[in-house]
């Protein structure tokens, strides 16, 4: 078992966030000839995502219950996945919340809730997954950072700080996994047009879930450390460090 040329690692595709638009686009691209596991809350209500992935060519699609905020459940859940479905080829962490910045500024519980889902829960499940994949001798992880975490802005600093922390943790974990046979792909994306951002004014250079998924699959096959979606985000990341703070704090989400 292992790498098939320039394909992704062999094994099941685990999508943590089974309703995620980006996650499902990735699952559809990786599905042919593989089993796919959709993990989400209310897992009995995943009929449409299951149909999509089955139509893409998956050999089997399983729906399992996953509550990202229930940290104690992560270890037994992943043990169950490997026991029942076998080796994990690719695990995609596609869960998260945007939160309400205005509410989070007034209510510390709301701020902490965003950080719990978008940072703490990600760190917890990534640590369990890294140990699991090390133990099986290989596998791939997909972690989503964001333009919001490049340089945190006043307009969405709660969400942005979670993404900044996750970016740093994933970067360090990728170094820790070097030489282990486990590959971590960090995806630094810009504004993505979809259900999660519905009603918001798109930021410059928006991407669709399909475009992000294409970049992810290419990054997995190339064993890239970081992929940018769209590619212009790499330039914006560099430029953002030099924008004066007086200008930066007035930028919108």
N, C-alpha and C positions, 0 to 999 in steps of 0.2 A: 504493500500500500504506500501511497505517497504522491509525489508530484508526477503529473503526466505531461511531459514535455513543457510547453508553455501554458498548459491549462492550470486551473486551480487545483488545490489538493483534493485527493479522493476522499469521499465520505459524505455524510449528510450535510445539507445546508440548514443551518439553524438561524432563523430570523427572530430576534428578540424585539418585538414590536410588530406583531403580525398584521397590523392594519396600516402600517407606514407606507405612504405612497412611494417613497424612494426605496424602502426595503423590498416592497413587492416587485418593483421594476428590476431590482437586482436579482431577486429570487427567480423571476421569469427568465432572465438571461442565463442563469446558472442551472436551471431546472432540468433540461434534457438529460435523460439517463440517470437522474439522481433522485433520492428521497429528500423532501423538504419538510421541515418542521416549523410551523407558525406558532409562536408563543406570544400570548396576549391575555389581558383580562377578558372575561366573558368569552372564553375560547369556544363555547358552543355556538357563538354567533359569528363564525368566520366562513360561512358558506361561500360568499362571493370571492373573497381572497383565495379560498381553496380551489374554486373553479378556475380562476385565472391561472394559478400555478399548474394545475393539472393540464389545462389547455396548452401550456407552454412546453409540455413534454416530461413532467416529473413522473417518476415511476410510482411514487406514492406521496401523499401529502397528509401530514398529521397535524392536528391542532391540540396544543397543550396550554394549560392555565399558567400564566406568568404575571406576577405583580411585582414590578420593579422596585416599589417602595418597601416590600417585605424582604428585607435584606437576609433574614435567617432562612428564607426559602430557596435562595440561589444555589447553595451547595447541594441540597437533596434533589433539586430540580435537575441540575446538570448530571448528577449521578444517575438519575432515572433516565435521562435522555441517552446517555452512553450505554446503559444497561439494556434498554429496550430497542434502540435504533442503531447502535453501533458508533463507529468512529465519526467524529465531527470533522468535516472538511473545511467548511467556512462558517464562522459565527459572525453575524452582522448585528451590531448594536444600534437599532433604529428606533429606540423609544426616547421620549423626552417631552418636555412641555415648554411653551414660550412664557407662560405666566402673564400676569398683568402688572406692568412696572409701577403704575400709579398706586395700585393696591399694595404692592410689596413695599413701597416707600413708607406707607403708613402702618402696615401690619407686619411685624417681624415674623409671625408664623407663616404668612404668605411668602415672604422672602426665603425663609428656610425651606419651605416646601419645594420651591423651584430648585434650590441647591441640592436638596435631598435626591430628587429625581434625576437632575441633569448632571450632577457631579458625584455625590456620595454613592448612589445606586450603581452608576456606571463603574466607579472604582471597585466597588464590591464584586460585581459580576465579572469584571475584567480580571480581577485577581484570581477568582475561582476558575475562570476559563483558561487563563494562562497556565495554571497548575495542571488542569485537565489535559490541555494540548501538549504540554511538556511530557506528561505521563504517557501519552499515546505516541509520542515521537514526532509530532508535527501537526500542522493545521494552520489555518489563517484566521485572523481577526480583522474586522472592519470597524473603525471608530470614527464618529463624526464630530469634528470640530466645527467652527463657524467663523465667518468674517466678524461676527460680534465679539469674538474673543481675541482678535488680532491686537487691538488696542481698545480697551473697554470704553464705551461712550456713555455720557450722562443719560441719553435717551433710553437705554436698555441695560443699565449696568448690572442688574441682578442676573438676568439671563447671560449677559456677556461675561460676567465674572465666573459663572459656572463653566462656560465653554473655555475660558482662559485656563482654568484649573485643569479641566479635562485634557486640553491640548498638552499641557506640561506633563501630566501624569502619563498620558499615552506615549509621549516622546521618550520619557524615561523608561517606561516598560518595554518599548521597542528595543532600546539599548540593552536592557536586561535579558531580553529574549534572543539577542544576537548569538548565533552559533548553536541554538537549541533545536533548530528545525522548525520553529514556530515563527510565522511571519505576521507582523502587525502593520496594517495599512491605515494611516491617519488621513482622513478626508477633510480638507479645509475648503468649505463651500461658501459661496456667496448667498444672496437672497434666492430662495427657491419658491417658485410660483406653485402653489398647491393649497390643499385644504387648511393646512396649519397656518398659512399666511393670508387666507382669504379675507378680503376687506382692507388689507394694508396696501399702501402705495408701494409698488416695487422699487427697490433700490437700484442704482445703476448696475448694468450687466447681470440681470437676473438669469436664472437657469431653470429648466424644467426637471422634474424627477427623472425623466428618461435620460436627459443629458448627464445628470449626476451619476446615474447608474452605469452609463457607458464608461465614464471616467473611472468608476470603481472597478469594473470588470477588467479594464485595461491595466489598472494599477495592480490588481491581484495577479494577473498573468505575468506581468513584468517583475513581480516581487518588489514593487516600489515602496519606499518608506513613507512618502507623502504624495498625495495627488490633489490637485487644485481643480475646483469645478465652479465656474469655468476657469480656463487657464489664466485669464487676465487677473485673477485673484492674487496670483503670485506677485505681480507688479504692484497691485494695490497694497498688499501686505508690506512691501518694502517702502512705498511712498508714505504710508500712514504714520510711520515712525517719525517723520520730519514735519508733520503738520503742527503748527503752533497750538498750544493748549487752548488759547482763547478762541480759536476757530473750532477746534475739535469738540469742545463741550457743547457747541451749538448745532452740531450735526444731528440730523434726524436718525431714527432707527435704521 
